[in-house]
Each structure stands twice: as structure tokens, then as C-alpha cells.
Amino acid sequence: MADNDSVIAAARAWAGQPMALATVVSTWGSAPRPRGSHLLVHGDGRFEGSVSGGCVEADILTVAAQVIGGAGFQRRRYGVADAAAWEVGLPCGGEIEVMVQPVAQDGFDPALFAAIAAARGEGRALEIVTDLASGRSGIEPGADEVFVNRYEPPRRLLIVGAVQIAQVLAGLARELGIATVVIDPRGRFLTPERFPGVALDDRWPDAAVAALKPDGATAVVTLSHDPKIDDPALIAALTAGAGYVAALGSRRSHDARRERLAAAGLSGAQIDRIDGPAGIDIGAIGPAEIALSIAAGMVRRLHDRG
């Protein structure tokens, strides 16, 4: 799953200006950026995004300038083949194929950026299909050899329980580009001073989670240690089909949690979806390390679903 939010935002900000869009079409081996990653190049040389983390961007910028100048759609493959690899190749050992299109109706139609942004705003996926012979992109397939780029809904994190671990976890999520909401009906815990720049929701957790409509790209993590707060949130998250559901606590407390949720009417299959104790076992000590383990478990599960 490629993160192209900054590229989509730049494309809409630069609307009406000459641009070219580079996209990773295929990857082999230890490619530094996933399939579907974009690099957007403005006619004045500015750019946003990445197709290789820096390895081949200089060459792509040259190709993009040619495309903007009228050279038309191009495809390039990069790998480690000779001594020049350090200049226009991938020293990491992988290979990638990149297509470069003009941002125009006969290439990547500018209207598609708005369609992608609208779909993500509505929490739904959208597939853009590109004819690899002509370089023209659209919503519907229309050629034998095509590249399909699936733009998933934006990743979200709903944290239940405004505790110290939540403060660290919200910061990690921000660095990962995951929109976060902290939910807690306890006003003394849920304050802007403790969670600067984070969306806060003081509704009862089951009502808040239901209203926020978690989908396959949403993680719900309960941290309060209070069953009256955590259990309703878990029930709402599992019923809605959230992509990752986790609960803080020991194995013993998780066994007790399983019994309570079964008594509340959840099936064994639903309860088995809970990552409990939450996160990856890294021998975490203290709030920061626990938050790191939860963030890692969340990212792994959301990637698996993608």
C-alpha cells in the first residue's frame, strides 16, 4: 500500500499547471518503494513524493521534464546492472519499473486526483486503470495490458482511553501518517494539553466508535484497563469490521475479557480477532516501548489486510 496523500494534495494545489506523474508499476526484490508509489513533478522543477527513496529520482526528474515538454508517455526500468547503478540505479539490489505520464486528458487526467481525494474522504477504495501502451489512465479498463493502482481508504487509529501510553501512541501514529482520534468519557484525562493537535471525542466509547464507522483501514486500540470503557468499544469495533482491534492487558486479563465478550454475545471468531495483549512482543518496558509495540502490531495487521 503506497502513501500518496502528499502527492494528491500537491496535484490539487498545482491544478492547471504543467505536470508529469511518475508511478512505480512493478517491483522485484528489495525495492525501496511499493508498487503504486507516485512522484509528481511540476513544470518549474518542483516535485512531491518518491518512487525510490532517492535512488533514481534524479533520472526520473529528467524524464518528467521531457514528458512535460511533449515527449509523451515513457516507461523505465531500474536495477543494479553496472557501475552506473549508483547514479541511476538501485544500490539496495532491487528492481523497479516506473511509468511517467503527462498530467493531461490523454495521460493522467487531472480530474482523477479529485476523484481519488473524494473516495478517500468517503472511506472507500478507488482503482485507477492505466493503459500501458498509450499511458492513458481512467476509472474503467480499456486495454489488454493495464496497470491497476488501488487507492485504499486512509488509515485511521481510534484510541480508547486517554492514558500515558495513548499520548505516545498518538504521536507515533502522527509520524506514520495515520489520522488519530482519542476517545474517553473522562474529561480530566481527555484534554488538549495532554493531546495537543489530536482529535478528541468524549462520548461513551461504543457510541463514538459506531459514529466514526471503522473500516478495514481503521485500527481500534483500547488502553483504559476499565472494562466499562474498553469492552463496549471492542464490541463496536468488532461488529463494524475494523481492520485491527487490540486491547491492552495481561494474558490473564485477556482471558477474562474473552469470557465477558462471549457473554455479551460475540462469537469466538470475532473475539479471536482481538490482538491481546496488544502489540508485538518486544519485551516492552514503560509507556513509550509499549506504544511502539502496539504501533508495530497495528502496521503489520493493516499491511496484511492491504
N, C-alpha and C positions, 0 to 999 in steps of 0.2 A: 504494500500500500504506500503510494507516494504522497508526500505532503506538499501540495501545490497552492496553498492558500495565499501565500505572498505573491505568487505569480498571477493568480486570478485577480487579486486586488490591484496589482500594478497594471494589468491589461485594461482594467476598467478606468483607472486613473489616466492612462495614456490613450484613451479612446480617440480615434480619428487621426492618430499619428502613424507614420510608417513603422512597422514592427515585423519581426520574424520570431517564430516559435520553434525551439528545438525540443525534441521529445525522445526519451530512451525507449526504443522499440523492442529490443531484445537484450538479454544479459546472459553471460556464460561465466562460470567460476565465481571468483570473489569480486564481482562488480561493486563499485563503491556506492552507487545509487540504484534504487529499484526501477524496474520496468514502469513506464508511465511518468517518470520524473520530467519536469519541464525546466527550460531556461528560456526566458523571454528577453529579446533584445530590441531596444528602441533604435530608431533611425539615427539618433545622435550619439549612439555608443553606450548608453546606459543599459544595464541589464539587471534582471532579477531571477533568482532560482539557481539551480545547478543540475547538471546531468552526470557529473563525475566527481564532485567534491573538489574540483580544481585541476584534475589531471589533464583534461582535454579542452577545457573551457576556452583557452586562447584560440585554438583552431576553430572551435565552433563559432566564436565571435567573428572570425574572418569569413566563414561560410555564411553566417547570418547576414553580414554586410552585403555579400554577393547576392543573396536571395532578396534582400530589401531593394537592391539595385536593379532587380529584374531578371536575375539568373534562373529563377524558378526553383521548384521543389528539389531537394537533394537528400541522399542517404549516405551516411558514412559509418564505417566500422572501425573500431579502435581496439588495439590489444598490444601485447608485447611481442614484437616480431624482430626488432633490430635495435641498434644503438640509439636510434632516434626516438625510441619509445618514451624516454624521459621527457621529451619535448611535446609529442603529440600522441602519446600512448598511455597505458595504464600500468605503472610500476607495480601495482598490487597484484598483478598476474591475471586479472580477469579480462573479459572482452565485453564490449557493448556495441550495439548498433543504434545510431541516432539519426532521426529524420529532422530536416529543417524545412519549415513551411513559411510562406508569406502569410501574415495575418490579413486575409482578404477573402472575398467571397469565393474565389477559385482556389483557396488554400484552407487555412483555419479561419472559418467565418467568425468575425468579431462578435456576432450575436451569440455564439456558443459560450463565451465567457459569462454572459449574463444568465444563460440557461443553467450553467454549472453552479453559479452562485445561488440561484433561486432554488435549485434542487437541494443543495447543502443546507440552505436556510430552512427548508421544509423537512429536513431529516431524512431525505431519500437519496438513493444512489442514482447515478445517471451514466449511461455508456455513450461515448463518442466514438464513431467508427471512421477510420481513415483509409481511403483507397491508396494502397502503397505504390500503385503505378502512376497515378495522377497527383497525389498529395492533397486531394480534396477531403475535407472532414465534414461529417454531418451526424444526425441522430440515427438515420436508417442505413443499414448495409446496402451497398450497391455495386460490389465488385467481387471478383474471385479471391484476390489476395488483399486482405484487410488487416489493419491493426485496431484492436478494440481497447480503449482506455476507459476503465471503470473508475468513476469518481465516487468514493464512498461518502456516506454522511460524516460530518465532523465528529471526531472523538470527544466524548464528554465524561466527566467524573462527578458523581454525586457522593459527597462525603457526609455521612450521618454521624453526628457527634463532634462538637466543636472543641476537641481536646488538643493537647500539645502535639500529638502525632499528626493530627489534621492540619496544623499550621505548617509543618514541614512538608507534608504530602501535597498540600495545595501549591506550595512553591515549586516542588518538583514537577507537578502537572503543568504549571505555567511554562516552565522551561521546555517541556515536551510538546507544547502547543495544544494541550488538552484543556478545553473550557471546563471550569470547575464551579460547582455550587456547594456550599457548606450548609447543611440542614441541621437545625437544633431548636427545639421549642424553648430552651432555657436561655432567656435573654442575657444573663450575666456571662454566659460562655460565648454567645454569638454577637461579637461586637466588631465594628470596623477597625478598631485599634488592634485587635488580635489577628484580624484577617484583612489587612489592607489590600485594596484592589481586587477582592474576591467577592463574587455574588453570594449573598446570604439569604437564607429562607428560614423563617421562624415558625412555619406551620408544623403541625404534627407530621412525623416522617412519612406515614403511609399516604397522607393527603398530598404532601409535597412531591414524593416520588411519582405518584399517579399523575399529578398535574404536569410534571416535567417529561412524561412519556418516554422513558428509557427504551432504546432500541439496541440492535446488535453492536452498535459502535459506542455504547454507553457502559461505563463501569459504575457500580454502586458498592460502596465500602462502608460498613458500619463499624464505628470505633468507640461508642459511648460506654460499653460494658453494662448498660442498663437494658434488660430485656424489654421493658416497657417502651423504649425508644428504638432499639435495634430490630426486634422481631417484626413489628409492623412494616418497617422499611424493607426487610428481607422478603416478606410475603409479597409486598407490592412489586419489588424488583423482579422476583422470580415469576410472578404472574404476568408481568409485562414483557418478559423475554429479554432482559438486559444482557449484554454480551459478557460481562464479567461481574460476578457477585461475590463479595468476600466479607468475612466477619472476623474481627479481632478477638483473640482469646486463646486459652489453652486447649489442648485436646479434650481434657475433661469437661471444660465448659462448653466445647462444641458438641460433645455427646449429649449434654443436657439440652442444648439448643435444638438439636435434631429431634429430640423427644417432644419438645414444645411445639415445633413447627409441624410435626406429624399430627399432633393432637389438634392443631389448628386447621388441618385439612390438606396440607401439602403432600404430594406424592413422594415416594422415595427417590424417583428420578429427578424431581425438582430440587429436593434437598441436597442430592449429590452434586448439584451444580455449584454449591457454595464452596468457595475456597476458604477452608477453615482448618487450622489457624491461617489467617490471611497472609499471602505473600510467599516468596521463595525462601527456603531455609538457608540463611547465610550466617546463622549464629548471631543474629542481630542483638545488640545491647543498646538500650536507650531509644528515645523517640526518633532521632534522625535516622538511625540504621533500620529501625522497624519500618519507618516510612519508605525508605529506599527499597526494602524487600517487597513491600506492598506494590510500589510503583513498578518494580520489575515483573512481578506476577501479573499485574494488570496489562502491561505492554505485551507480554508473551501471549496472554489469552486473546487479546484483541487482534494481535497479528495472526494467531492461529485461525480465528474466525474469518479474517480477511482472506 
